[in-house]
Amino acid sequence: MGNSIDSNAMPRLAQSRLCDSAVDRHQNQSPTVANPSKLLILFFYRGASMAIVDTSRRLPSRHILQDIESFEGTGAVPSFPAARPEAKPEFLQAALQTMQAMQQQETELLAKAKAAADKARLAEWEFHNAVMAMKAAVRGHFGPDSDEAQAVGYKKKSEHKRPRRRAA
């Protein structure tokens, strides 16, 4: 049996590579696919185990609330078969507590960040007002056409363009 595929004896990585090559052949519409039923089986195997999930975005709050309700509903199911370790009630309880602790920490840090942003904004305004007072004091003491007024950021009065009359 040279071309037969025994999925129990083949490692997952080899199945994945075989699936990739079979899908590539299928997408290219190549007539070289030897057994289309095995292609279909491998395609479903790959699709079921390799779901693409974007964990960089936040879950909508309604999904989280539905998940919490589902978790709380497991109390009505006396002993459900949890074949996967992450589906066991102890793991679910720990995951819920971890999520709630991280959300609380995030809320506290956001509050601290907002408070720090407010303090920074107030300090920026205080500094700006102090600079404006200094510039006004320099201009008042040395005059609007002085080199000192120019040094603190003003333009000398003599360097301003004079308004021209418009031709009628």
Secondary structure, 3 states (H helix, E strand, C coil): CCCCCCCCCCCHHHHHHHHHHHHHHHHCCCCCCCCHHHHHHHHHHHHHHCCCCCCCCCCCHHHHHHHHHHHHHHHHCCCCCCCCHHHCHHHHHHHHHHHHHHHHHHHHHHHHHHHHHHHHHHHHHHHHHHHHHHHHHHHHHHCCCCHHHHHCCCCCHHHCCCCCCCCC
